[in-house]
Amino acid sequence: MRLVLLTCLVMIAFAANSVLNRWAVFGAGLGPASVALLRVGSGAAVLLGLTLTLRGASALRLRPSVLGAGAATLFLYLFGFSIASGLIDAGLGALTLFGSVQITMFAGALILREPISRWRWIGAALAFSGLVLLLLPTGTVRVSPAGFALMALAGVGWGLYSLNGRRIADPLAATALNFTLATPLAALWLVSAQDWGQGEAWGIWPALASGAITSGLGYALWYRVLPELPASFAAIAQLSVPLLAALGGALVLAEAPKPIFWISAALVLGGIGLSLKRR
């Protein structure tokens, strides 16, 4: 039960992170590179402070291969997601992102020869169909090929980041180092993109909250639970994030979900429930 509750808390943090990011980029008009740097920089500051306080400097030692993979895949996700959010419809973007995550993590489970039960396959298909139903376009939608490709790339990055987290012994220190190493990469991106100085000043605050709380602490908690979760179930669980983000958007923006939302929610939650069956 503890593991289930922690996983639910992580999914809520991911959904809140999506809402905060939309506020900063679309609400305040900040540039994608600016938001990415604020997110990863504030997350690094908070996580490094917590690690040094609770663990000491000796905890900041990880195998270079694990650390390099974590920082690289984290930046890959930030880069793809930040740009694609402005190029692709939000619903189709969420479907692309988490569909790509699920495919990546299921592929990782197969490569690692992790046993995947029949119920987990059925649950994955049911949850994915619910997400497709929710995000199915209801009219003529022009899809940006670049936006679609970048969001799929972000999903691959996040899936690989999650798979890498299964090798981590100290999730707090690992996440702190991942964010710290990804910060210079985000700074180089900002310099090359030259999108600073855009938007309203208040947009800094949701970007900082996204980085320090829902990204930094949320990702550290995700690394904490990942070693105890099968890769296939971790992939399925993340399909709940778009639903939670839709609820968060409804609460924040006062937009009542349509009836199709509740049907989709039942399919996704039912699929996650089926994937928990052991026989």
C-alpha positions in Angstrom: 0.0 0.0 0.0 2.9 2.4 0.8 4.3 1.9 -2.7 1.0 2.5 -4.3 0.5 5.7 -2.4 4.0 7.0 -3.2 3.4 6.2 -6.9 0.1 8.1 -6.8 1.9 11.1 -5.2 4.5 11.1 -8.0 1.8 11.0 -10.7 0.1 14.0 -9.0 3.4 15.9 -9.0 3.9 15.1 -12.7 0.4 16.4 -13.5 1.0 19.6 -11.5 4.3 20.1 -13.3 2.4 20.0 -16.6 0.0 22.7 -15.4 2.7 24.9 -14.0 4.7 24.6 -17.2 1.7 25.7 -19.3 1.2 28.7 -17.0 4.8 29.8 -17.5 5.1 29.2 -21.3 1.6 30.0 -22.5 0.1 32.0 -19.7 3.0 34.3 -19.1 4.7 33.9 -22.5 8.1 33.0 -21.3 10.5 31.3 -23.8 10.8 27.5 -23.7 14.6 27.7 -23.0 14.0 30.2 -20.3 11.5 28.0 -18.6 13.7 24.9 -19.0 16.6 26.7 -17.3 14.5 28.0 -14.5 13.1 24.5 -13.9 16.3 22.6 -13.9 18.3 25.3 -12.1 15.8 25.7 -9.2 15.4 22.0 -8.9 19.2 21.6 -8.7 19.5 24.2 -6.0 16.8 22.6 -3.8 18.0 19.1 -4.3 21.7 19.9 -3.7 20.8 21.7 -0.5 18.7 18.8 0.7 21.4 16.2 -0.2 24.2 18.1 1.5 22.0 18.6 4.6 20.6 15.1 4.9 23.4 13.0 3.3 26.6 15.1 3.3 29.0 15.7 0.5 30.0 12.0 0.4 26.6 11.1 -1.1 27.4 13.1 -4.2 29.3 10.2 -5.8 27.8 8.1 -8.4 29.1 5.9 -11.2 29.9 8.2 -14.2 27.9 6.0 -16.6 24.7 6.1 -14.5 25.2 9.9 -13.8 25.9 10.7 -17.4 22.9 8.8 -18.6 20.6 10.4 -16.1 21.7 14.0 -16.9 21.6 13.4 -20.7 18.1 11.8 -20.8 16.7 14.5 -18.4 17.9 17.2 -20.7 16.6 15.3 -23.8 13.1 15.3 -22.1 13.3 19.0 -21.2 14.5 20.1 -24.6 11.8 18.1 -26.6 8.9 18.9 -24.2 9.6 22.6 -23.9 9.7 23.3 -27.6 7.0 20.9 -28.7 4.5 22.4 -26.2 4.3 25.4 -28.5 4.1 23.5 -31.8 1.5 20.7 -31.2 -2.0 20.5 -29.8 -1.9 19.9 -26.1 -4.1 16.7 -26.2 -2.2 15.1 -29.1 1.0 16.2 -27.4 0.1 14.4 -24.2 -0.8 11.3 -26.1 2.4 11.4 -28.1 4.5 12.0 -24.9 3.1 9.2 -22.7 2.6 6.8 -25.6 6.3 7.2 -26.4 7.1 6.7 -22.7 5.1 3.5 -22.5 6.7 2.1 -25.7 10.2 3.0 -24.5 9.7 1.4 -21.1 8.0 -1.7 -22.4 10.9 -2.1 -24.8 13.3 -1.7 -21.9 11.4 -4.4 -20.0 11.6 -6.8 -22.9 15.4 -6.1 -23.4 15.9 -6.7 -19.7 13.9 -9.9 -20.0 11.4 -8.8 -17.3 8.4 -11.1 -17.2 5.3 -9.3 -18.3 2.0 -11.0 -17.4 -1.0 -11.4 -19.6 -2.9 -9.1 -17.3 -0.3 -6.4 -17.6 -0.5 -6.5 -21.4 -4.3 -6.3 -21.2 -4.1 -3.5 -18.7 -1.6 -1.5 -20.8 -3.9 -1.8 -23.9 -7.0 -0.8 -21.9 -5.3 2.2 -20.3 -3.8 3.3 -23.6 -7.2 3.1 -25.4 -8.7 5.3 -22.6 -6.0 7.9 -23.2 -6.6 7.7 -27.0 -10.4 8.2 -26.4 -9.8 11.3 -24.2 -7.3 12.9 -26.6 -9.0 11.9 -29.9 -9.3 15.1 -32.0 -12.9 16.2 -32.7 -12.4 18.1 -35.9 -9.8 19.1 -38.4 -6.4 19.4 -36.6 -3.2 20.4 -38.3 -0.3 18.5 -36.8 3.1 20.0 -36.8 5.6 17.2 -37.9 8.3 19.0 -35.9 6.1 19.2 -32.8 5.1 15.6 -33.1 8.7 14.4 -33.5 10.0 16.6 -30.6 7.3 15.4 -28.2 8.0 11.8 -29.2 11.7 12.5 -28.5 10.8 13.9 -25.1 8.9 10.7 -24.3 11.9 8.6 -25.3 14.1 10.8 -23.0 11.7 10.4 -20.1 11.3 6.7 -20.6 15.1 6.2 -20.6 15.5 8.5 -17.6 13.0 6.3 -15.8 14.7 3.1 -16.8 18.0 4.6 -15.6 16.5 5.3 -12.2 16.1 1.6 -11.6 19.9 1.4 -11.1 20.0 4.2 -8.4 20.7 3.4 -4.8 20.4 7.0 -3.5 17.5 8.7 -5.4 17.9 12.1 -3.7 21.6 12.4 -4.5 21.2 11.0 -8.0 18.4 13.5 -8.9 20.4 16.4 -7.5 23.4 15.5 -9.6 21.2 14.9 -12.7 19.7 18.3 -12.3 23.0 20.0 -11.6 24.7 18.5 -14.7 21.6 19.3 -16.9 21.7 23.0 -15.8 24.7 24.0 -18.0 23.1 22.2 -21.0 20.0 24.3 -20.4 22.0 27.4 -20.1 23.8 26.7 -23.4 20.4 26.2 -25.0 19.2 29.5 -23.7 22.2 31.4 -25.0 21.8 29.8 -28.4 18.1 30.3 -28.6 18.2 33.9 -27.2 14.6 33.8 -25.9 15.3 35.5 -22.6 13.4 38.7 -21.7 10.1 37.4 -23.2 6.8 37.3 -21.5 5.4 38.6 -18.1 7.6 38.6 -15.0 5.1 36.7 -12.9 5.7 33.6 -15.1 9.0 33.1 -13.3 7.1 31.8 -10.2 5.2 28.9 -11.8 8.5 27.9 -13.6 10.4 28.0 -10.2 7.6 26.0 -8.5 7.7 23.5 -11.3 11.5 23.1 -11.0 11.9 23.1 -7.2 8.8 21.2 -6.1 7.0 19.2 -8.8 10.1 18.5 -10.9 12.9 18.3 -8.4 11.2 16.7 -5.5 8.8 14.8 -7.7 11.6 13.2 -9.8 13.6 12.3 -6.6 10.5 10.5 -5.3 10.1 8.8 -8.7 13.7 7.5 -8.5 12.8 6.3 -5.0 10.0 4.1 -6.0 11.3 3.0 -9.5 13.6 0.2 -8.1 10.5 -1.4 -6.6 8.3 -1.2 -9.7 8.4 -3.4 -12.7 9.3 -1.3 -15.8 6.1 -2.3 -17.5 3.9 -1.2 -14.6 5.8 2.1 -14.3 5.0 2.8 -17.9 1.3 2.0 -17.4 1.0 4.1 -14.3 2.3 7.2 -16.1 -0.7 7.0 -18.4 -2.7 8.5 -15.5 -0.8 11.8 -15.7 -2.8 13.3 -18.7 -6.0 12.6 -16.8 -4.7 14.2 -13.6 -3.4 17.1 -15.6 -6.9 17.6 -17.2 -8.5 17.6 -13.7 -5.9 20.1 -12.6 -6.6 22.3 -15.6 -10.3 22.1 -14.8 -9.8 23.2 -11.3 -7.4 26.0 -12.1 -9.0 27.2 -15.3 -12.6 26.5 -14.2 -13.2 24.3 -17.3 -15.6 21.4 -16.5 -14.5 18.1 -18.0 -16.8 16.7 -20.7 -18.6 13.4 -20.2 -16.0 11.6 -22.4 -13.4 12.5 -19.7 -15.1 10.3 -17.2 -15.3 7.3 -19.6 -11.7 7.8 -20.4 -10.7 8.0 -16.8 -12.6 4.7 -16.0 -10.7 3.0 -18.8 -7.3 4.3 -17.7 -7.8 3.5 -14.1 -9.3 0.1 -14.9 -6.3 -0.7 -17.0 -3.9 0.3 -14.2 -5.9 -1.8 -11.8 -5.8 -4.9 -14.2 -2.0 -4.5 -14.5 -1.7 -5.0 -10.8 -3.1 -8.5 -11.0 -0.5 -11.1 -10.5 -2.4 -14.0 -12.0 
